Amino acid sequence: MYFSKKAFEPIQEQETSVWMCTTDRCSGWMREDFAFEKSPSCPFCHADMVKDTKMLPPLSNYTQKK
């Protein structure tokens, strides 16, 4: 009997703006579109965060105020 896993399509990723924690020992980050503040602090260690980019699957935030 032969069983095979279904072939999944690779998830497309795009360059996304994120906030990254400035502390070396913390790996916290969040998408810029999902941040509640203009300059958020890390939800894990409460340190400052800086803007950066990551390759992530696209998500849409329809509740964001414009």
Biopython code that builds the backbone (N, CA, C, O; Angstrom):
import numpy as np
from Bio.PDB.StructureBuilder import StructureBuilder

atoms = [
    (1, "MET", "N", (0.839, -1.166, 0.000)),
    (1, "MET", "CA", (0.000, 0.000, 0.000)),
    (1, "MET", "C", (0.894, 1.242, 0.000)),
    (1, "MET", "O", (1.928, 1.263, 0.668)),
    (2, "TYR", "N", (0.506, 2.254, -0.733)),
    (2, "TYR", "CA", (1.322, 3.449, -0.897)),
    (2, "TYR", "C", (0.563, 4.666, -0.378)),
    (2, "TYR", "O", (-0.569, 4.929, -0.785)),
    (3, "PHE", "N", (1.197, 5.395, 0.518)),
    (3, "PHE", "CA", (0.629, 6.633, 1.045)),
    (3, "PHE", "C", (1.606, 7.762, 0.749)),
    (3, "PHE", "O", (2.816, 7.608, 0.918)),
    (4, "SER", "N", (1.092, 8.857, 0.322)),
    (4, "SER", "CA", (1.966, 10.003, 0.077)),
    (4, "SER", "C", (1.332, 11.259, 0.662)),
    (4, "SER", "O", (0.112, 11.379, 0.771)),
    (5, "LYS", "N", (2.185, 12.163, 1.023)),
    (5, "LYS", "CA", (1.703, 13.450, 1.515)),
    (5, "LYS", "C", (1.256, 14.290, 0.329)),
    (5, "LYS", "O", (1.832, 14.215, -0.757)),
    (6, "LYS", "N", (0.236, 15.080, 0.551)),
    (6, "LYS", "CA", (-0.223, 15.978, -0.502)),
    (6, "LYS", "C", (0.821, 17.064, -0.723)),
    (6, "LYS", "O", (1.436, 17.561, 0.221)),
    (7, "ALA", "N", (1.003, 17.412, -1.958)),
    (7, "ALA", "CA", (1.939, 18.483, -2.287)),
    (7, "ALA", "C", (1.266, 19.823, -1.994)),
    (7, "ALA", "O", (0.208, 20.131, -2.542)),
    (8, "PHE", "N", (1.883, 20.602, -1.137)),
    (8, "PHE", "CA", (1.356, 21.914, -0.789)),
    (8, "PHE", "C", (2.063, 22.975, -1.612)),
    (8, "PHE", "O", (3.256, 22.872, -1.898)),
    (9, "GLU", "N", (1.313, 23.988, -1.985)),
    (9, "GLU", "CA", (1.913, 25.113, -2.686)),
    (9, "GLU", "C", (2.754, 25.907, -1.693)),
    (9, "GLU", "O", (2.340, 26.099, -0.550)),
    (10, "PRO", "N", (3.915, 26.367, -2.111)),
    (10, "PRO", "CA", (4.724, 27.181, -1.195)),
    (10, "PRO", "C", (4.010, 28.497, -0.893)),
    (10, "PRO", "O", (3.399, 29.099, -1.775)),
    (11, "ILE", "N", (4.093, 28.925, 0.337)),
    (11, "ILE", "CA", (3.459, 30.180, 0.749)),
    (11, "ILE", "C", (4.308, 31.339, 0.241)),
    (11, "ILE", "O", (5.508, 31.411, 0.508)),
    (12, "GLN", "N", (3.678, 32.232, -0.483)),
    (12, "GLN", "CA", (4.379, 33.398, -1.012)),
    (12, "GLN", "C", (4.663, 34.370, 0.129)),
    (12, "GLN", "O", (3.803, 34.618, 0.974)),
    (13, "GLU", "N", (5.865, 34.910, 0.144)),
    (13, "GLU", "CA", (6.246, 35.877, 1.169)),
    (13, "GLU", "C", (6.588, 37.195, 0.502)),
    (13, "GLU", "O", (7.002, 37.240, -0.656)),
    (14, "GLN", "N", (6.403, 38.270, 1.262)),
    (14, "GLN", "CA", (6.758, 39.597, 0.765)),
    (14, "GLN", "C", (7.476, 40.358, 1.863)),
    (14, "GLN", "O", (7.330, 40.055, 3.047)),
    (15, "GLU", "N", (8.254, 41.348, 1.455)),
    (15, "GLU", "CA", (8.973, 42.164, 2.425)),
    (15, "GLU", "C", (7.956, 43.008, 3.187)),
    (15, "GLU", "O", (7.175, 43.743, 2.582)),
    (16, "THR", "N", (7.967, 42.901, 4.519)),
    (16, "THR", "CA", (6.960, 43.518, 5.375)),
    (16, "THR", "C", (7.635, 44.388, 6.426)),
    (16, "THR", "O", (8.638, 43.981, 7.013)),
    (17, "SER", "N", (7.099, 45.580, 6.669)),
    (17, "SER", "CA", (7.619, 46.452, 7.728)),
    (17, "SER", "C", (7.214, 45.893, 9.083)),
    (17, "SER", "O", (6.050, 45.565, 9.312)),
    (18, "VAL", "N", (8.189, 45.790, 9.976)),
    (18, "VAL", "CA", (7.938, 45.265, 11.318)),
    (18, "VAL", "C", (8.648, 46.137, 12.348)),
    (18, "VAL", "O", (9.556, 46.901, 12.022)),
    (19, "TRP", "N", (8.214, 46.005, 13.591)),
    (19, "TRP", "CA", (8.905, 46.588, 14.742)),
    (19, "TRP", "C", (9.674, 45.457, 15.402)),
    (19, "TRP", "O", (9.095, 44.411, 15.696)),
    (20, "MET", "N", (10.983, 45.646, 15.645)),
    (20, "MET", "CA", (11.811, 44.617, 16.267)),
    (20, "MET", "C", (12.365, 45.139, 17.587)),
    (20, "MET", "O", (12.719, 46.312, 17.704)),
    (21, "CYS", "N", (12.434, 44.259, 18.574)),
    (21, "CYS", "CA", (12.953, 44.613, 19.893)),
    (21, "CYS", "C", (14.441, 44.931, 19.796)),
    (21, "CYS", "O", (15.169, 44.289, 19.039)),
    (22, "THR", "N", (14.889, 45.922, 20.563)),
    (22, "THR", "CA", (16.296, 46.324, 20.536)),
    (22, "THR", "C", (17.163, 45.505, 21.483)),
    (22, "THR", "O", (18.389, 45.582, 21.406)),
    (23, "THR", "N", (16.560, 44.724, 22.370)),
    (23, "THR", "CA", (17.319, 43.911, 23.311)),
    (23, "THR", "C", (17.854, 42.667, 22.604)),
    (23, "THR", "O", (17.105, 41.976, 21.915)),
    (24, "ASP", "N", (19.149, 42.378, 22.771)),
    (24, "ASP", "CA", (19.774, 41.236, 22.098)),
    (24, "ASP", "C", (19.176, 39.902, 22.518)),
    (24, "ASP", "O", (19.045, 39.003, 21.687)),
    (25, "ARG", "N", (18.816, 39.755, 23.771)),
    (25, "ARG", "CA", (18.335, 38.457, 24.258)),
    (25, "ARG", "C", (16.830, 38.248, 24.031)),
    (25, "ARG", "O", (16.297, 37.186, 24.351)),
    (26, "CYS", "N", (16.152, 39.252, 23.486)),
    (26, "CYS", "CA", (14.716, 39.150, 23.207)),
    (26, "CYS", "C", (14.507, 39.056, 21.695)),
    (26, "CYS", "O", (15.134, 39.790, 20.931)),
    (27, "SER", "N", (13.639, 38.165, 21.273)),
    (27, "SER", "CA", (13.374, 38.004, 19.839)),
    (27, "SER", "C", (11.994, 38.544, 19.461)),
    (27, "SER", "O", (11.420, 38.122, 18.457)),
    (28, "GLY", "N", (11.460, 39.468, 20.252)),
    (28, "GLY", "CA", (10.124, 40.002, 19.999)),
    (28, "GLY", "C", (10.068, 40.886, 18.761)),
    (28, "GLY", "O", (10.983, 41.665, 18.495)),
    (29, "TRP", "N", (8.983, 40.753, 18.011)),
    (29, "TRP", "CA", (8.734, 41.601, 16.853)),
    (29, "TRP", "C", (7.239, 41.620, 16.579)),
    (29, "TRP", "O", (6.517, 40.724, 17.016)),
    (30, "MET", "N", (6.769, 42.637, 15.858)),
    (30, "MET", "CA", (5.357, 42.702, 15.454)),
    (30, "MET", "C", (5.272, 43.431, 14.121)),
    (30, "MET", "O", (6.112, 44.271, 13.801)),
    (31, "ARG", "N", (4.253, 43.097, 13.357)),
    (31, "ARG", "CA", (4.027, 43.782, 12.088)),
    (31, "ARG", "C", (3.658, 45.237, 12.361)),
    (31, "ARG", "O", (2.929, 45.533, 13.308)),
    (32, "GLU", "N", (4.158, 46.132, 11.535)),
    (32, "GLU", "CA", (3.863, 47.556, 11.721)),
    (32, "GLU", "C", (2.363, 47.820, 11.598)),
    (32, "GLU", "O", (1.829, 48.665, 12.316)),
    (33, "ASP", "N", (1.678, 47.116, 10.705)),
    (33, "ASP", "CA", (0.234, 47.304, 10.519)),
    (33, "ASP", "C", (-0.583, 46.898, 11.742)),
    (33, "ASP", "O", (-1.712, 47.362, 11.906)),
    (34, "PHE", "N", (-0.039, 46.046, 12.597)),
    (34, "PHE", "CA", (-0.782, 45.538, 13.745)),
    (34, "PHE", "C", (-0.352, 46.184, 15.063)),
    (34, "PHE", "O", (-0.800, 45.759, 16.128)),
    (35, "ALA", "N", (0.509, 47.201, 15.011)),
    (35, "ALA", "CA", (0.938, 47.906, 16.219)),
    (35, "ALA", "C", (-0.144, 48.899, 16.632)),
    (35, "ALA", "O", (-0.778, 49.523, 15.782)),
    (36, "PHE", "N", (-0.354, 49.042, 17.946)),
    (36, "PHE", "CA", (-1.366, 49.954, 18.461)),
    (36, "PHE", "C", (-0.833, 51.361, 18.683)),
    (36, "PHE", "O", (-1.616, 52.300, 18.830)),
    (37, "GLU", "N", (0.488, 51.521, 18.709)),
    (37, "GLU", "CA", (1.112, 52.816, 18.958)),
    (37, "GLU", "C", (2.028, 53.179, 17.799)),
    (37, "GLU", "O", (2.422, 52.314, 17.017)),
    (38, "LYS", "N", (2.367, 54.468, 17.688)),
    (38, "LYS", "CA", (3.282, 54.893, 16.631)),
    (38, "LYS", "C", (4.700, 54.403, 16.891)),
    (38, "LYS", "O", (5.437, 54.111, 15.949)),
    (39, "SER", "N", (5.086, 54.311, 18.151)),
    (39, "SER", "CA", (6.400, 53.798, 18.534)),
    (39, "SER", "C", (6.206, 52.835, 19.706)),
    (39, "SER", "O", (6.340, 53.239, 20.861)),
    (40, "PRO", "N", (5.892, 51.574, 19.426)),
    (40, "PRO", "CA", (5.542, 50.631, 20.497)),
    (40, "PRO", "C", (6.752, 50.163, 21.302)),
    (40, "PRO", "O", (7.895, 50.262, 20.855)),
    (41, "SER", "N", (6.474, 49.657, 22.485)),
    (41, "SER", "CA", (7.507, 48.997, 23.280)),
    (41, "SER", "C", (7.276, 47.495, 23.175)),
    (41, "SER", "O", (6.168, 47.051, 22.874)),
    (42, "CYS", "N", (8.313, 46.724, 23.423)),
    (42, "CYS", "CA", (8.244, 45.270, 23.285)),
    (42, "CYS", "C", (7.231, 44.700, 24.287)),
    (42, "CYS", "O", (7.301, 45.020, 25.474)),
    (43, "PRO", "N", (6.294, 43.865, 23.834)),
    (43, "PRO", "CA", (5.307, 43.296, 24.751)),
    (43, "PRO", "C", (5.899, 42.269, 25.714)),
    (43, "PRO", "O", (5.261, 41.915, 26.706)),
    (44, "PHE", "N", (7.112, 41.787, 25.433)),
    (44, "PHE", "CA", (7.731, 40.767, 26.282)),
    (44, "PHE", "C", (8.661, 41.366, 27.329)),
    (44, "PHE", "O", (8.560, 41.037, 28.511)),
    (45, "CYS", "N", (9.581, 42.258, 26.895)),
    (45, "CYS", "CA", (10.571, 42.793, 27.839)),
    (45, "CYS", "C", (10.411, 44.293, 28.071)),
    (45, "CYS", "O", (11.154, 44.870, 28.864)),
    (46, "HIS", "N", (9.456, 44.937, 27.395)),
    (46, "HIS", "CA", (9.136, 46.364, 27.540)),
    (46, "HIS", "C", (10.273, 47.292, 27.119)),
    (46, "HIS", "O", (10.321, 48.442, 27.556)),
    (47, "ALA", "N", (11.190, 46.812, 26.277)),
    (47, "ALA", "CA", (12.263, 47.650, 25.740)),
    (47, "ALA", "C", (11.747, 48.402, 24.510)),
    (47, "ALA", "O", (10.666, 48.106, 24.000)),
    (48, "ASP", "N", (12.528, 49.370, 24.044)),
    (48, "ASP", "CA", (12.161, 50.104, 22.834)),
    (48, "ASP", "C", (12.230, 49.175, 21.626)),
    (48, "ASP", "O", (12.926, 48.160, 21.640)),
    (49, "MET", "N", (11.493, 49.545, 20.583)),
    (49, "MET", "CA", (11.514, 48.773, 19.346)),
    (49, "MET", "C", (11.908, 49.692, 18.198)),
    (49, "MET", "O", (11.653, 50.895, 18.241)),
    (50, "VAL", "N", (12.533, 49.119, 17.169)),
    (50, "VAL", "CA", (12.944, 49.878, 15.992)),
    (50, "VAL", "C", (12.313, 49.259, 14.748)),
    (50, "VAL", "O", (12.007, 48.067, 14.717)),
    (51, "LYS", "N", (12.121, 50.099, 13.717)),
    (51, "LYS", "CA", (11.548, 49.608, 12.462)),
    (51, "LYS", "C", (12.582, 48.787, 11.706)),
    (51, "LYS", "O", (13.771, 49.107, 11.696)),
    (52, "ASP", "N", (12.103, 47.725, 11.075)),
    (52, "ASP", "CA", (12.943, 46.849, 10.269)),
    (52, "ASP", "C", (12.033, 46.167, 9.251)),
    (52, "ASP", "O", (10.843, 46.474, 9.188)),
    (53, "THR", "N", (12.566, 45.264, 8.469)),
    (53, "THR", "CA", (11.748, 44.510, 7.518)),
    (53, "THR", "C", (12.023, 43.023, 7.671)),
    (53, "THR", "O", (13.113, 42.619, 8.075)),
    (54, "LYS", "N", (11.015, 42.208, 7.342)),
    (54, "LYS", "CA", (11.112, 40.750, 7.364)),
    (54, "LYS", "C", (10.369, 40.208, 6.160)),
    (54, "LYS", "O", (9.448, 40.847, 5.651)),
    (55, "MET", "N", (10.764, 39.035, 5.704)),
    (55, "MET", "CA", (10.034, 38.338, 4.654)),
    (55, "MET", "C", (8.959, 37.495, 5.334)),
    (55, "MET", "O", (9.265, 36.524, 6.025)),
    (56, "LEU", "N", (7.681, 37.880, 5.129)),
    (56, "LEU", "CA", (6.551, 37.231, 5.792)),
    (56, "LEU", "C", (5.412, 37.001, 4.804)),
    (56, "LEU", "O", (5.321, 37.689, 3.787)),
    (57, "PRO", "N", (4.546, 36.036, 5.101)),
    (57, "PRO", "CA", (3.345, 35.876, 4.279)),
    (57, "PRO", "C", (2.461, 37.117, 4.426)),
    (57, "PRO", "O", (2.376, 37.683, 5.516)),
    (58, "PRO", "N", (1.811, 37.540, 3.356)),
    (58, "PRO", "CA", (0.981, 38.749, 3.443)),
    (58, "PRO", "C", (-0.259, 38.539, 4.313)),
    (58, "PRO", "O", (-0.918, 37.502, 4.240)),
    (59, "LEU", "N", (-0.561, 39.537, 5.132)),
    (59, "LEU", "CA", (-1.776, 39.589, 5.942)),
    (59, "LEU", "C", (-2.375, 40.973, 5.784)),
    (59, "LEU", "O", (-1.650, 41.947, 5.583)),
    (60, "SER", "N", (-3.678, 41.064, 5.871)),
    (60, "SER", "CA", (-4.352, 42.359, 5.791)),
    (60, "SER", "C", (-5.010, 42.665, 7.122)),
    (60, "SER", "O", (-5.646, 41.801, 7.726)),
    (61, "ASN", "N", (-4.854, 43.905, 7.576)),
    (61, "ASN", "CA", (-5.475, 44.357, 8.810)),
    (61, "ASN", "C", (-6.609, 45.298, 8.429)),
    (61, "ASN", "O", (-6.387, 46.486, 8.194)),
    (62, "TYR", "N", (-7.823, 44.765, 8.367)),
    (62, "TYR", "CA", (-8.970, 45.556, 7.952)),
    (62, "TYR", "C", (-9.521, 46.432, 9.072)),
    (62, "TYR", "O", (-10.355, 47.298, 8.806)),
    (63, "THR", "N", (-9.086, 46.236, 10.309)),
    (63, "THR", "CA", (-9.583, 47.030, 11.424)),
    (63, "THR", "C", (-8.701, 48.234, 11.711)),
    (63, "THR", "O", (-9.010, 49.021, 12.606)),
    (64, "GLN", "N", (-7.620, 48.392, 10.978)),
    (64, "GLN", "CA", (-6.688, 49.479, 11.220)),
    (64, "GLN", "C", (-7.327, 50.811, 10.857)),
    (64, "GLN", "O", (-7.987, 50.935, 9.826)),
    (65, "LYS", "N", (-7.122, 51.812, 11.723)),
    (65, "LYS", "CA", (-7.615, 53.162, 11.442)),
    (65, "LYS", "C", (-6.708, 53.805, 10.409)),
    (65, "LYS", "O", (-5.490, 53.636, 10.451)),
    (66, "LYS", "N", (-7.298, 54.533, 9.491)),
    (66, "LYS", "CA", (-6.488, 55.180, 8.448)),
    (66, "LYS", "C", (-6.498, 56.663, 8.591)),
    (66, "LYS", "O", (-5.869, 57.364, 7.799)),
]
sb = StructureBuilder()
sb.init_structure("model")
sb.init_model(0)
sb.init_chain("A")
sb.init_seg("    ")
for serial, (resi, resn, name, xyz) in enumerate(atoms, 1):
    if name == "N":
        sb.init_residue(resn, " ", resi, " ")
    sb.init_atom(name, np.array(xyz, "f"), 0.0, 1.0, " ", f" {name:<3s}", serial, name[0])
structure = sb.get_structure()
